Amino acid sequence: MSRPQRRALLATAVIAAAALALTGCSLSASAGDSSASAKDGSTVYFGVSAAITGQYAQYGQQFKEAFDLAVEQVNKDGGIDGHPVALKYEDSQSDPKQSVTVAQKFVNDSDVVLVFGDYSSAASIPASPIYTAGKLVQYGFNNSNPDFTAKGTEYQWSTSITTSASYEWTADYVKKQGVDTVGVSYLNTSDWGVPAFAAFKAEADKIGLKITDAEAVDPTSDDYRPSLTKAVAAKPDAFVHIGYGPDAAKLVTQLRAIGYDGTFYGGQDEQSFDGTPDAEGSIVGAQFIETSTDPAVSSFVKAFKKKYPDEADVTGFEAGAYDALNVAVAAAKAGGITRDGILKGFTAVKDVPSVVYGKITFDPETRRVADPQLTPTILKGGKWVEYKG
């Protein structure tokens, strides 16, 4: 079964399960009591604000698969000090308006002691004040916009590398490959694409990497050719796209269709070109590499493919969600299974095992992973492998 087919089935199943969970659970305390303790052996609930349906449903599916695997493993090992872990899902479609409604629902559900999400910073940031007011940790593990934590409060945490750090790395890496000129496309979103491009441009200017032309593009468009034609008119040595998977897959195909054959440096996620033949030879900086020989990574990939044999690959999205669930569990063990306890736990955890970073320790000032690193990867034979060229 293809990933889109699994996505459609999953959406139905998740919505039904969420409805049953919400109607079948009794509240153990008032929503305003963030320090209420769970009863012996009672279930610890984490909320998930994600795109179950809509444009970004593919990511909601990937997150759920990884979450479910991690929950299964945690509960097999005794849960959180004897308390089983379960997830409550709400479909935000990664839309800012819906993510706010979801946040209100989770804050008012006293069983929920932490919320994962949302997929995008654009959906997460508008909901942050609600989570803060409800004293509920918002773990935006996929949120790369620096503002998510920088302009957030003690209740916003992330294990994602920021767009600034990511695209500064991209500029530096491209320059080190002997590239002098690049054409650029970037998403025209004010909360992500524009600041990401600003970070890339600032670093490019600093190191002498010339941008021959930069074009802002609409992530929902199906035809990027007019913008791409402008971006490569000066025949740059390479092309850089600052964006996500769905737009990158369309864009690289159209870039090749107009005759540009230079190296394509892709978006922030290594799944940007999944199933896109024209992306062969593209290069991205990755936090997670499925083909890594690290024992922890190998064990995770093996377990994931055993549980989901129809999935052809394991990406940074699954790895990030898997890590996030385990970090949340570590925080609960360190601080307690209440909203207050979870917050205390996030400030205390150190060297949490991670399939993305090896170990995770938070920088207490940024509330992000201390010293995150990217690894160059290249798409070869439909697989992302470490690139040492």
Secondary structure, DSSP 8 states (H G I E B T S, - for coil): --HHHHHHHHHHHHHHHHHHHHHH---SS-TT-TT----TT--EEEEEEE-SSSTTHHHHHHHHHHHHHHHHHHHHTTTBTTB-EEEEEEE-TT-HHHHHHHHHHHHT-TTEEEEE--SSHHHHHHHHHHHHHTT-EEE-TT---THHHHSS-TTEE--S--HHHHHHHHHHHHHHTT--EEEEEEE--TTTHHHHHHHHHHHHHHHT-EEEEEEEE-TT-S--HHHHHHHTTT--SEEEEES-HHHHHHHHHHHHHTT--SEEE--SSTTTTTT-GGGTT-EEEES--TT---HHHHHHHHHHHHH-TT-----HHHHHHHHHHHHHHHHHHHH-SSHHHHHHHHHH--SEEETTTEEE-EETTTTEESS---EEEEEETTEEEE---
